[in-house]
Amino acid sequence: MSEHPSSPPRPLDQVYAATTETELADAYAAWAAGYDRETAELGYCLPFLITSWLARHVPAGEGPILDAGCGTGLSGPFLKALGYDRLEGLDLSDEMLAIAKSRQAYGTLKQAALGEALPWPDGHFRAVIAAGVFTAGHAPASGLDEMARITHSGGHVMFTVRDRLIAEAGFQDRFDRLEQAGIWRPVEESPPFRAFAVAEPDVFVKTFVFRRA
C-alpha cells in the first residue's frame, strides 16, 4: 500500500506553534513574502477593524500613533486614508517591516518585541494600537505595561486579545493591576468576534480600549 505524504504545515500553524521569540521571528520571516495574500484568503480582518476603534476614540490628524506588531503594515494605508498621517510601527520581524516600509504609510518603523522595553520615551504617543498581537504564542500580557508607558496622559491604548487567553494568560489580571495603579482606566470592551471571516471559525477575539491617566 502506497503512503501519501502529509500536507506541509500552514504558515499560520507554524506561527501558533512557536514557543520562543526566536521561533516566532523565524516563522514570520519565512511567511513574510506570502503573508498578505494568504491572510487575505483566510479572511483575516483585525488589521482593518482596529482602525474603526481608533477612529471612534481619537480624532483624525492627532498623533503620533503607534501600530504595535504592525507586521507587513496592513493597517497603515487605511489609517493614513482616515487622516492619521503621523504613524509609527514596530514588529519583531525585520522581513515584515521591510514590506511595511514599502507601503509608505509609516514615518518610522522599528524592530522591537512586545514584552520587552520599547525604544520610545514616556508619553510619546497619542495612541497605541495592537491588532492580532495578543494571541496564542505571541506577545505576553506584560507587554501592556510598556504600551501604557509610551502613551501620553489622556491618550488611548487599544488592542485585541484572543478571548480564551484573557483569563488563562493573565490579561485580566494585568488590566486590573494597571487600573488599580492609576495608570489607565477602561473605556470600551467589545463582545467576542471572529478574527478570520473565512477560516478559523473557532478563533474569537475581543477588543479593549483604555484611556491613559
Disulfide bonds with the S-S distance in Angstrom:
none
